[in-house]
Amino acid sequence: MSTHSDPTFYRSPSEAAAAPAEKLAYVVAFDRAGQKPDALTVLDVDPSSSRYGQIVGWTDLPTKGDELHHFGWNACSSALLHEGHDHGTDGLQRRYLLLPGLRSSTIHVYDTHPDPTQPKLIKTITSEELASKAGYSRPHTLHCGPDGIFLSCLGGANGADGPGGIALLDHNTFDVLRAWETDRGPQYLAYDAWWHLQANTLITSEWGTPSMIEDGINPELLLSNKYGHKLHFWDLAKGVHEQEIDLGAEHQMVLELRPAHDPEAAYGFAGVVISTADLSASVWRWYRDGDRWAAEKVITIPAEPADEDDLPPALKPFKAVPPLITDIGLSVDDQRLYVSCWGIGELKQYDVSDPARPKEVGSVRLGGIVRRAAHPAAPELALAGGPQMVEVSRDGQRVYLTNSLYGSWDDQFYPDGVGAWAAKLDVDPAGGISVDPKFFPEGEVWRGLRAHQVRLQGGDASSDSYCYR
C-alpha cells in the first residue's frame, strides 16, 4: 500500500463527496489546423472568486499538431491500494497531468505544483517510445492502475492501423513499460478502458482504428456496421481476454465506460453513439450474471426529425438529427447519470438509483446541429457544437461541459464552424439541472483553439476509482 500525504486520495466515494469543492478546472484545447500549439488551460471555478468563469492559466505545448483529446492525472484514490508508487519524500501526489496527442502520438507530462495555475512541462514521451516499447500509437485515455498508468491507444505501431490496445507506463518515471495485454483474444478495435478492482476485471470498448476516424465518420464504414460494437472483459491481473459481448452490429461506436464507484458493485454504463437501424443513440448497462458478464440496453434516445435544408451534407439524406451520445458521466454516489447528446445539443440527467431502470429527471439544451440553443449569458448567440465532454464534481452538485468532439468530426457535423465554449450546470439534489448564467468562457478567450476535456482539481467523477466503501 502506498504511503502518501495527498489529501485528495479518498478511501471511499462518500469521503470524496464530502471533501472541499474544486476551485480550478483544467481544460485541454487544440488547434484544428495544427498551425498553433495546443494548450493546457486553467479555469477559475470558485464562485467566490472575482475571476470566476475566466481562464486564469494558459500553457502552450512546445509542439504543434498534437490534437489534445483526453488526458488525466498520474494518480487517483485507487493508489491507496496499489504498490509501486514513490515520488520522493513528499509521497505520492495527484499533481502531474499526462496529455496524450491523439494525432501526434506524443504525450506531454505537466507538473501542477507549486502554482496550480501555471503547469510546467517536465517530460515528453515520444511516439517512437510508445511504438517501440508497447507497439501502439494514437494514445487516447489514461487511468492510474494496479501495475502502472494504463493508456488506451487506437492504433498499432510502425504504420499499422491496428490492433489498438493498452500501453502500460511506469507510475513514477512515466516511462513506457510494455503492452498491457498478454493475450488479447479477438479484441482488435479500442477506445476506453476501466475496471472493477475488487472483481479483478478490466473492461474495454471500441471506436475504430486511426484510418476509420481521423477524417470524420466514413459513411460507407458506418452503414456497413464496421465501427466498434462490442465490450471486452479482461483478467485485470493477468492481462488476458476473458469475454466478449457484442451489442449488435447496428450499435455503432461503443465509447465511454463508467463503472459504478462503489468498489463492491459489479456494474457500469457504456454509451453508444448511433444505431444504423434508426439513428438513435443508447446507453447500456453491463453487470455480473453468475460467473459471466452480461449487458442490456437501458436508455434509448431517438433521432429528431429535421428539415433537410437545416442539416449538414452528411445528414441531409436522413432528414433527421441523431442524438450522437459522445460522453457520459456517472456521479460519485452512483445516483445520477449524465448523457451528452452532441448532435441535438442536449445534456440529459438520469436517476440511476436502480441501474437497470434509469429515469430521466433533468435536461438542458445548448447548441445542437439544428437547434443552436443559446446560453443564458448570451441569449443572442446561436451556439454551435453541443454538450460533449461532461465532467461531474465529486459532490455531484456541479457539471462542466465543453463543446468540441474531434476536429474532423466537428467540421463534418458543424461545417460552418463549431466555435469554442464551456458551461457549468448546477444540480438540484431532488433531480434537475440548470445552466449557471455566470459561467460561460466562449469565443476569443480560447485564442482560436477548441475546448475539449475537463479535469477538476482534486479529482472528479470520471477519473477516480475507490478501494473501500
KASULFEN-V31400 format. One record per residue. N is the residue number from 1. RES is the residue in one letter. SS is DSSP state (A for helix, B for strand, O for the rest). PHI is phi as a letter, one per 20 degrees, with the letter a starting at -180 (999 if undefined). PSI is psi in degrees with one decimal (NA if undefined). Layout:
BEGIN
n=N res=RES ss=SS phi=PHI psi=PSI
n=N res=RES ss=SS phi=PHI psi=PSI
END
This chain:
BEGIN
n=1 res=M ss=O phi=999 psi=139.3
n=2 res=S ss=O phi=f psi=140.1
n=3 res=T ss=O phi=e psi=147.2
n=4 res=H ss=B phi=a psi=162.8
n=5 res=S ss=O phi=c psi=15.4
n=6 res=D ss=O phi=e psi=117.2
n=7 res=P ss=O phi=f psi=-5.2
n=8 res=T ss=O phi=e psi=12.5
n=9 res=F ss=O phi=e psi=122.6
n=10 res=Y ss=O phi=d psi=134.2
n=11 res=R ss=O phi=f psi=-30.2
n=12 res=S ss=O phi=b psi=162.4
n=13 res=P ss=A phi=g psi=-38.9
n=14 res=S ss=A phi=f psi=-35.4
n=15 res=E ss=A phi=f psi=-38.5
n=16 res=A ss=A phi=f psi=-42.2
n=17 res=A ss=A phi=f psi=-28.4
n=18 res=A ss=A phi=e psi=-7.2
n=19 res=A ss=O phi=f psi=163.4
n=20 res=P ss=O phi=g psi=146.6
n=21 res=A ss=O phi=f psi=154.4
n=22 res=E ss=O phi=f psi=147.6
n=23 res=K ss=O phi=d psi=-14.9
n=24 res=L ss=B phi=c psi=150.1
n=25 res=A ss=B phi=c psi=135.0
n=26 res=Y ss=B phi=e psi=132.1
n=27 res=V ss=B phi=c psi=128.3
n=28 res=V ss=B phi=e psi=143.3
n=29 res=A ss=B phi=c psi=142.2
n=30 res=F ss=B phi=c psi=154.6
n=31 res=D ss=O phi=e psi=114.3
n=32 res=R ss=O phi=g psi=-37.6
n=33 res=A ss=O phi=f psi=-15.3
n=34 res=G ss=O phi=m psi=18.7
n=35 res=Q ss=O phi=e psi=-20.5
n=36 res=K ss=O phi=d psi=157.2
n=37 res=P ss=O phi=f psi=144.6
n=38 res=D ss=O phi=f psi=171.0
n=39 res=A ss=B phi=b psi=151.3
n=40 res=L ss=B phi=d psi=114.4
n=41 res=T ss=B phi=d psi=160.3
n=42 res=V ss=B phi=c psi=124.3
n=43 res=L ss=B phi=d psi=139.1
n=44 res=D ss=B phi=e psi=117.9
n=45 res=V ss=O phi=d psi=20.5
n=46 res=D ss=O phi=e psi=109.9
n=47 res=P ss=O phi=g psi=-21.1
n=48 res=S ss=O phi=e psi=-4.8
n=49 res=S ss=O phi=e psi=146.8
n=50 res=S ss=O phi=f psi=-14.5
n=51 res=R ss=O phi=d psi=23.2
n=52 res=Y ss=O phi=g psi=131.4
n=53 res=G ss=O phi=n psi=6.9
n=54 res=Q ss=O phi=d psi=155.9
n=55 res=I ss=B phi=f psi=119.6
n=56 res=V ss=B phi=d psi=-1.4
n=57 res=G ss=B phi=b psi=141.5
n=58 res=W ss=B phi=b psi=122.4
n=59 res=T ss=B phi=c psi=113.3
n=60 res=D ss=B phi=f psi=142.5
n=61 res=L ss=O phi=f psi=156.2
n=62 res=P ss=O phi=e psi=-2.2
n=63 res=T ss=O phi=c psi=175.2
n=64 res=K ss=O phi=c psi=155.2
n=65 res=G ss=O phi=m psi=20.4
n=66 res=D ss=O phi=f psi=-36.6
n=67 res=E ss=O phi=l psi=75.6
n=68 res=L ss=B phi=f psi=139.7
n=69 res=H ss=B phi=c psi=-90.1
n=70 res=H ss=B phi=d psi=152.3
n=71 res=F ss=B phi=b psi=172.6
n=72 res=G ss=B phi=a psi=173.1
n=73 res=W ss=B phi=f psi=154.8
n=74 res=N ss=O phi=f psi=-24.3
n=75 res=A ss=O phi=b psi=155.3
n=76 res=C ss=O phi=b psi=-170.4
n=77 res=S ss=A phi=f psi=-23.2
n=78 res=S ss=A phi=f psi=-14.7
n=79 res=A ss=A phi=f psi=-16.6
n=80 res=L ss=A phi=f psi=-19.7
n=81 res=L ss=O phi=d psi=-14.9
n=82 res=H ss=O phi=e psi=147.3
n=83 res=E ss=O phi=e psi=162.4
n=84 res=G ss=O phi=n psi=6.0
n=85 res=H ss=O phi=e psi=132.9
n=86 res=D ss=O phi=a psi=103.1
n=87 res=H ss=O phi=d psi=37.6
n=88 res=G ss=O phi=n psi=-163.6
n=89 res=T ss=O phi=f psi=-22.7
n=90 res=D ss=O phi=e psi=-6.3
n=91 res=G ss=O phi=m psi=177.2
n=92 res=L ss=B phi=f psi=136.7
n=93 res=Q ss=O phi=c psi=152.1
n=94 res=R ss=O phi=e psi=86.5
n=95 res=R ss=O phi=c psi=-16.9
n=96 res=Y ss=B phi=d psi=132.9
n=97 res=L ss=B phi=d psi=127.8
n=98 res=L ss=B phi=d psi=123.8
n=99 res=L ss=B phi=d psi=96.6
n=100 res=P ss=B phi=f psi=139.6
n=101 res=G ss=B phi=e psi=113.8
n=102 res=L ss=O phi=f psi=-29.1
n=103 res=R ss=O phi=e psi=-35.6
n=104 res=S ss=O phi=e psi=-22.5
n=105 res=S ss=O phi=m psi=15.6
n=106 res=T ss=O phi=e psi=142.9
n=107 res=I ss=B phi=d psi=124.6
n=108 res=H ss=B phi=d psi=135.5
n=109 res=V ss=B phi=d psi=125.2
n=110 res=Y ss=B phi=d psi=139.9
n=111 res=D ss=B phi=e psi=123.8
n=112 res=T ss=O phi=e psi=4.4
n=113 res=H ss=O phi=d psi=151.9
n=114 res=P ss=O phi=e psi=-19.6
n=115 res=D ss=O phi=d psi=107.7
n=116 res=P ss=O phi=f psi=-14.0
n=117 res=T ss=O phi=e psi=-6.0
n=118 res=Q ss=O phi=c psi=71.3
n=119 res=P ss=O phi=f psi=145.3
n=120 res=K ss=B phi=d psi=136.1
n=121 res=L ss=B phi=f psi=127.5
n=122 res=I ss=B phi=d psi=-17.0
n=123 res=K ss=B phi=a psi=146.1
n=124 res=T ss=B phi=c psi=126.4
n=125 res=I ss=B phi=d psi=115.1
n=126 res=T ss=O phi=f psi=160.3
n=127 res=S ss=A phi=f psi=-32.0
n=128 res=E ss=A phi=f psi=-40.7
n=129 res=E ss=A phi=f psi=-42.8
n=130 res=L ss=A phi=f psi=-42.2
n=131 res=A ss=A phi=f psi=-45.6
n=132 res=S ss=A phi=f psi=-33.7
n=133 res=K ss=A phi=e psi=-30.1
n=134 res=A ss=A phi=d psi=-18.9
n=135 res=G ss=O phi=n psi=24.0
n=136 res=Y ss=B phi=c psi=166.3
n=137 res=S ss=B phi=b psi=173.8
n=138 res=R ss=B phi=l psi=63.5
n=139 res=P ss=B phi=f psi=141.1
n=140 res=H ss=B phi=c psi=-62.6
n=141 res=T ss=B phi=c psi=144.3
n=142 res=L ss=B phi=c psi=149.5
n=143 res=H ss=B phi=b psi=146.6
n=144 res=C ss=B phi=f psi=124.5
n=145 res=G ss=O phi=c psi=-173.3
n=146 res=P ss=O phi=f psi=-41.0
n=147 res=D ss=O phi=d psi=-3.0
n=148 res=G ss=O phi=q psi=-160.8
n=149 res=I ss=B phi=e psi=122.4
n=150 res=F ss=B phi=e psi=123.8
n=151 res=L ss=B phi=c psi=106.3
n=152 res=S ss=B phi=f psi=142.8
n=153 res=C ss=B phi=c psi=142.2
n=154 res=L ss=B phi=e psi=-28.3
n=155 res=G ss=B phi=c psi=168.1
n=156 res=G ss=B phi=e psi=-170.6
n=157 res=A ss=O phi=d psi=161.0
n=158 res=N ss=O phi=l psi=42.5
n=159 res=G ss=O phi=n psi=-5.9
n=160 res=A ss=O phi=f psi=133.9
n=161 res=D ss=O phi=f psi=-25.8
n=162 res=G ss=O phi=a psi=-178.7
n=163 res=P ss=O phi=f psi=154.2
n=164 res=G ss=O phi=e psi=166.9
n=165 res=G ss=B phi=a psi=-151.0
n=166 res=I ss=B phi=c psi=125.5
n=167 res=A ss=B phi=e psi=142.0
n=168 res=L ss=B phi=d psi=126.4
n=169 res=L ss=B phi=d psi=147.9
n=170 res=D ss=O phi=f psi=136.0
n=171 res=H ss=O phi=g psi=-35.4
n=172 res=N ss=O phi=d psi=-45.2
n=173 res=T ss=O phi=e psi=-18.4
n=174 res=F ss=O phi=m psi=13.6
n=175 res=D ss=O phi=f psi=145.9
n=176 res=V ss=B phi=f psi=128.0
n=177 res=L ss=B phi=e psi=-52.2
n=178 res=R ss=B phi=a psi=176.7
n=179 res=A ss=B phi=f psi=138.5
n=180 res=W ss=O phi=f psi=-38.3
n=181 res=E ss=O phi=f psi=138.1
n=182 res=T ss=O phi=d psi=-23.1
n=183 res=D ss=B phi=b psi=103.9
n=184 res=R ss=O phi=e psi=-7.5
n=185 res=G ss=O phi=l psi=-133.0
n=186 res=P ss=O phi=e psi=-2.0
n=187 res=Q ss=O phi=f psi=132.1
n=188 res=Y ss=O phi=c psi=-50.4
n=189 res=L ss=O phi=e psi=151.9
n=190 res=A ss=O phi=c psi=162.5
n=191 res=Y ss=O phi=a psi=-91.9
n=192 res=D ss=O phi=e psi=162.5
n=193 res=A ss=B phi=b psi=130.9
n=194 res=W ss=B phi=b psi=-177.1
n=195 res=W ss=B phi=b psi=166.4
n=196 res=H ss=B phi=d psi=102.8
n=197 res=L ss=A phi=f psi=-46.0
n=198 res=Q ss=A phi=f psi=-19.1
n=199 res=A ss=A phi=e psi=2.9
n=200 res=N ss=O phi=l psi=42.9
n=201 res=T ss=B phi=c psi=130.9
n=202 res=L ss=B phi=d psi=140.6
n=203 res=I ss=B phi=d psi=137.9
n=204 res=T ss=B phi=c psi=156.4
n=205 res=S ss=O phi=c psi=-179.0
n=206 res=E ss=B phi=c psi=133.6
n=207 res=W ss=O phi=d psi=-83.8
n=208 res=G ss=O phi=a psi=171.5
n=209 res=T ss=O phi=f psi=166.6
n=210 res=P ss=A phi=g psi=-42.5
n=211 res=S ss=A phi=f psi=-20.9
n=212 res=M ss=A phi=e psi=-18.1
n=213 res=I ss=A phi=c psi=-20.7
n=214 res=E ss=O phi=f psi=-19.6
n=215 res=D ss=O phi=d psi=20.4
n=216 res=G ss=O phi=n psi=176.0
n=217 res=I ss=O phi=f psi=131.6
n=218 res=N ss=O phi=e psi=109.8
n=219 res=P ss=A phi=g psi=-37.1
n=220 res=E ss=A phi=f psi=-43.8
n=221 res=L ss=A phi=f psi=-40.4
n=222 res=L ss=A phi=f psi=-51.5
n=223 res=L ss=A phi=f psi=-15.2
n=224 res=S ss=O phi=e psi=4.8
n=225 res=N ss=O phi=l psi=43.4
n=226 res=K ss=O phi=e psi=-13.6
n=227 res=Y ss=O phi=f psi=173.1
n=228 res=G ss=O phi=f psi=143.4
n=229 res=H ss=O phi=b psi=28.2
n=230 res=K ss=B phi=c psi=157.0
n=231 res=L ss=B phi=d psi=145.0
n=232 res=H ss=B phi=c psi=140.3
n=233 res=F ss=B phi=c psi=133.4
n=234 res=W ss=B phi=c psi=153.8
n=235 res=D ss=B phi=f psi=113.3
n=236 res=L ss=O phi=f psi=-37.7
n=237 res=A ss=O phi=f psi=-32.7
n=238 res=K ss=O phi=d psi=-17.1
n=239 res=G ss=O phi=m psi=29.9
n=240 res=V ss=B phi=d psi=131.8
n=241 res=H ss=B phi=f psi=131.7
n=242 res=E ss=B phi=d psi=-32.9
n=243 res=Q ss=B phi=b psi=145.8
n=244 res=E ss=B phi=c psi=134.7
n=245 res=I ss=B phi=c psi=118.8
n=246 res=D ss=B phi=e psi=119.2
n=247 res=L ss=O phi=f psi=-5.9
n=248 res=G ss=O phi=o psi=131.2
n=249 res=A ss=O phi=g psi=-28.0
n=250 res=E ss=O phi=f psi=-18.2
n=251 res=H ss=B phi=e psi=86.0
n=252 res=Q ss=B phi=e psi=130.2
n=253 res=M ss=B phi=m psi=85.3
n=254 res=V ss=B phi=e psi=108.1
n=255 res=L ss=B phi=d psi=-100.2
n=256 res=E ss=B phi=f psi=138.1
n=257 res=L ss=B phi=d psi=131.6
n=258 res=R ss=B phi=c psi=89.6
n=259 res=P ss=B phi=f psi=154.1
n=260 res=A ss=O phi=g psi=142.2
n=261 res=H ss=O phi=f psi=-25.9
n=262 res=D ss=O phi=g psi=117.1
n=263 res=P ss=O phi=f psi=-17.2
n=264 res=E ss=O phi=e psi=-4.6
n=265 res=A ss=O phi=e psi=148.8
n=266 res=A ss=O phi=c psi=61.2
n=267 res=Y ss=B phi=b psi=167.8
n=268 res=G ss=B phi=a psi=-178.3
n=269 res=F ss=B phi=c psi=143.9
n=270 res=A ss=B phi=c psi=136.9
n=271 res=G ss=B phi=e psi=137.4
n=272 res=V ss=B phi=d psi=126.1
n=273 res=V ss=B phi=f psi=-48.4
n=274 res=I ss=B phi=b psi=147.5
n=275 res=S ss=B phi=d psi=128.4
n=276 res=T ss=O phi=f psi=-7.2
n=277 res=A ss=O phi=f psi=-37.6
n=278 res=D ss=O phi=b psi=11.7
n=279 res=L ss=O phi=m psi=9.2
n=280 res=S ss=O phi=f psi=167.6
n=281 res=A ss=B phi=c psi=164.4
n=282 res=S ss=B phi=b psi=160.7
n=283 res=V ss=B phi=c psi=134.9
n=284 res=W ss=B phi=d psi=147.1
n=285 res=R ss=B phi=d psi=127.3
n=286 res=W ss=B phi=e psi=152.4
n=287 res=Y ss=B phi=a psi=159.9
n=288 res=R ss=B phi=e psi=130.0
n=289 res=D ss=B phi=c psi=92.5
n=290 res=G ss=O phi=m psi=-125.2
n=291 res=D ss=O phi=e psi=12.3
n=292 res=R ss=B phi=c psi=166.7
n=293 res=W ss=B phi=e psi=148.3
n=294 res=A ss=B phi=c psi=166.3
n=295 res=A ss=B phi=b psi=146.1
n=296 res=E ss=B phi=b psi=146.9
n=297 res=K ss=B phi=f psi=127.7
n=298 res=V ss=B phi=d psi=-14.6
n=299 res=I ss=B phi=c psi=132.0
n=300 res=T ss=B phi=c psi=129.8
n=301 res=I ss=B phi=d psi=116.2
n=302 res=P ss=O phi=f psi=160.2
n=303 res=A ss=O phi=f psi=157.9
n=304 res=E ss=B phi=d psi=126.8
n=305 res=P ss=B phi=g psi=146.9
n=306 res=A ss=O phi=b psi=154.6
n=307 res=D ss=O phi=f psi=133.7
n=308 res=E ss=A phi=g psi=-35.4
n=309 res=D ss=A phi=f psi=-19.3
n=310 res=D ss=A phi=e psi=-0.7
n=311 res=L ss=O phi=d psi=150.8
n=312 res=P ss=O phi=f psi=161.3
n=313 res=P ss=A phi=g psi=-38.3
n=314 res=A ss=A phi=f psi=-23.7
n=315 res=L ss=A phi=d psi=-10.1
n=316 res=K ss=A phi=g psi=-42.5
n=317 res=P ss=O phi=f psi=-21.6
n=318 res=F ss=O phi=e psi=-18.9
n=319 res=K ss=O phi=l psi=41.2
n=320 res=A ss=B phi=b psi=157.2
n=321 res=V ss=B phi=d psi=117.7
n=322 res=P ss=O phi=f psi=145.7
n=323 res=P ss=O phi=f psi=-38.3
n=324 res=L ss=O phi=l psi=78.3
n=325 res=I ss=B phi=f psi=112.2
n=326 res=T ss=B phi=d psi=-9.5
n=327 res=D ss=B phi=a psi=153.1
n=328 res=I ss=B phi=c psi=153.6
n=329 res=G ss=B phi=c psi=133.5
n=330 res=L ss=B phi=d psi=126.5
n=331 res=S ss=O phi=f psi=155.3
n=332 res=V ss=O phi=f psi=-28.9
n=333 res=D ss=O phi=e psi=3.9
n=334 res=D ss=O phi=m psi=22.8
n=335 res=Q ss=O phi=d psi=-24.2
n=336 res=R ss=B phi=c psi=132.9
n=337 res=L ss=B phi=d psi=131.1
n=338 res=Y ss=B phi=d psi=133.6
n=339 res=V ss=B phi=c psi=117.9
n=340 res=S ss=B phi=e psi=118.5
n=341 res=C ss=B phi=d psi=84.7
n=342 res=W ss=O phi=f psi=-31.2
n=343 res=G ss=O phi=f psi=-45.1
n=344 res=I ss=O phi=e psi=-5.2
n=345 res=G ss=O phi=m psi=54.6
n=346 res=E ss=B phi=b psi=140.6
n=347 res=L ss=B phi=d psi=124.3
n=348 res=K ss=B phi=d psi=143.0
n=349 res=Q ss=B phi=d psi=129.7
n=350 res=Y ss=B phi=c psi=142.0
n=351 res=D ss=B phi=e psi=116.4
n=352 res=V ss=O phi=d psi=30.9
n=353 res=S ss=O phi=g psi=-31.6
n=354 res=D ss=O phi=d psi=97.7
n=355 res=P ss=O phi=f psi=-19.4
n=356 res=A ss=O phi=e psi=-12.0
n=357 res=R ss=O phi=c psi=70.0
n=358 res=P ss=O phi=f psi=146.9
n=359 res=K ss=B phi=c psi=126.8
n=360 res=E ss=B phi=f psi=126.6
n=361 res=V ss=B phi=c psi=-2.9
n=362 res=G ss=B phi=a psi=158.9
n=363 res=S ss=B phi=a psi=145.2
n=364 res=V ss=B phi=c psi=150.2
n=365 res=R ss=B phi=d psi=126.4
n=366 res=L ss=O phi=b psi=126.7
n=367 res=G ss=B phi=m psi=-145.6
n=368 res=G ss=O phi=o psi=144.7
n=369 res=I ss=O phi=g psi=-41.3
n=370 res=V ss=O phi=d psi=-44.3
n=371 res=R ss=O phi=f psi=-40.9
n=372 res=R ss=O phi=l psi=44.9
n=373 res=A ss=B phi=f psi=136.1
n=374 res=A ss=O phi=e psi=160.1
n=375 res=H ss=B phi=e psi=144.3
n=376 res=P ss=O phi=f psi=-21.1
n=377 res=A ss=O phi=f psi=-19.0
n=378 res=A ss=B phi=b psi=70.8
n=379 res=P ss=O phi=f psi=-17.5
n=380 res=E ss=O phi=e psi=-8.2
n=381 res=L ss=O phi=e psi=117.4
n=382 res=A ss=O phi=f psi=112.0
n=383 res=L ss=O phi=e psi=137.0
n=384 res=A ss=O phi=e psi=166.9
n=385 res=G ss=O phi=m psi=-166.3
n=386 res=G ss=B phi=a psi=177.6
n=387 res=P ss=O phi=g psi=119.4
n=388 res=Q ss=O phi=c psi=-90.2
n=389 res=M ss=O phi=f psi=132.4
n=390 res=V ss=B phi=c psi=132.8
n=391 res=E ss=B phi=c psi=134.3
n=392 res=V ss=B phi=d psi=134.9
n=393 res=S ss=O phi=f psi=159.0
n=394 res=R ss=O phi=f psi=-36.3
n=395 res=D ss=O phi=e psi=-1.2
n=396 res=G ss=O phi=m psi=9.1
n=397 res=Q ss=O phi=e psi=-12.1
n=398 res=R ss=B phi=c psi=145.5
n=399 res=V ss=B phi=c psi=132.0
n=400 res=Y ss=B phi=d psi=141.8
n=401 res=L ss=B phi=c psi=148.4
n=402 res=T ss=B phi=c psi=168.4
n=403 res=N ss=O phi=d psi=-4.0
n=404 res=S ss=O phi=d psi=138.7
n=405 res=L ss=O phi=e psi=-68.8
n=406 res=Y ss=O phi=a psi=137.0
n=407 res=G ss=A phi=g psi=-54.3
n=408 res=S ss=A phi=f psi=-30.0
n=409 res=W ss=A phi=f psi=-36.9
n=410 res=D ss=A phi=g psi=-49.7
n=411 res=D ss=A phi=f psi=-32.7
n=412 res=Q ss=A phi=f psi=-40.4
n=413 res=F ss=A phi=e psi=-20.5
n=414 res=Y ss=O phi=c psi=68.0
n=415 res=P ss=O phi=f psi=-17.7
n=416 res=D ss=O phi=e psi=6.9
n=417 res=G ss=O phi=o psi=136.9
n=418 res=V ss=O phi=e psi=-17.1
n=419 res=G ss=O phi=m psi=-161.6
n=420 res=A ss=O phi=b psi=124.3
n=421 res=W ss=B phi=b psi=159.9
n=422 res=A ss=B phi=c psi=155.5
n=423 res=A ss=B phi=b psi=161.1
n=424 res=K ss=B phi=c psi=137.8
n=425 res=L ss=B phi=d psi=145.0
n=426 res=D ss=B phi=e psi=140.6
n=427 res=V ss=B phi=d psi=129.0
n=428 res=D ss=O phi=e psi=121.6
n=429 res=P ss=O phi=g psi=-26.7
n=430 res=A ss=O phi=e psi=-6.5
n=431 res=G ss=O phi=o psi=134.5
n=432 res=G ss=O phi=o psi=150.4
n=433 res=I ss=B phi=c psi=151.0
n=434 res=S ss=B phi=b psi=150.4
n=435 res=V ss=B phi=e psi=131.1
n=436 res=D ss=O phi=f psi=114.3
n=437 res=P ss=O phi=f psi=-11.0
n=438 res=K ss=O phi=e psi=-1.9
n=439 res=F ss=O phi=c psi=103.1
n=440 res=F ss=O phi=b psi=68.0
n=441 res=P ss=O phi=f psi=118.8
n=442 res=E ss=B phi=b psi=151.3
n=443 res=G ss=A phi=m psi=-123.3
n=444 res=E ss=A phi=f psi=-23.0
n=445 res=V ss=A phi=f psi=-19.8
n=446 res=W ss=A phi=e psi=2.3
n=447 res=R ss=O phi=l psi=37.9
n=448 res=G ss=O phi=n psi=-0.6
n=449 res=L ss=O phi=e psi=166.6
n=450 res=R ss=B phi=d psi=132.5
n=451 res=A ss=B phi=e psi=136.7
n=452 res=H ss=B phi=c psi=-115.1
n=453 res=Q ss=B phi=f psi=153.9
n=454 res=V ss=B phi=d psi=136.2
n=455 res=R ss=B phi=c psi=139.6
n=456 res=L ss=B phi=d psi=141.2
n=457 res=Q ss=O phi=g psi=128.9
n=458 res=G ss=O phi=n psi=1.8
n=459 res=G ss=O phi=o psi=164.6
n=460 res=D ss=O phi=b psi=-177.5
n=461 res=A ss=O phi=f psi=-25.0
n=462 res=S ss=O phi=d psi=1.0
n=463 res=S ss=O phi=d psi=1.5
n=464 res=D ss=O phi=d psi=141.5
n=465 res=S ss=O phi=c psi=150.3
n=466 res=Y ss=O phi=d psi=153.0
n=467 res=C ss=O phi=d psi=-22.3
n=468 res=Y ss=O phi=c psi=160.5
n=469 res=R ss=O phi=e psi=NA
END
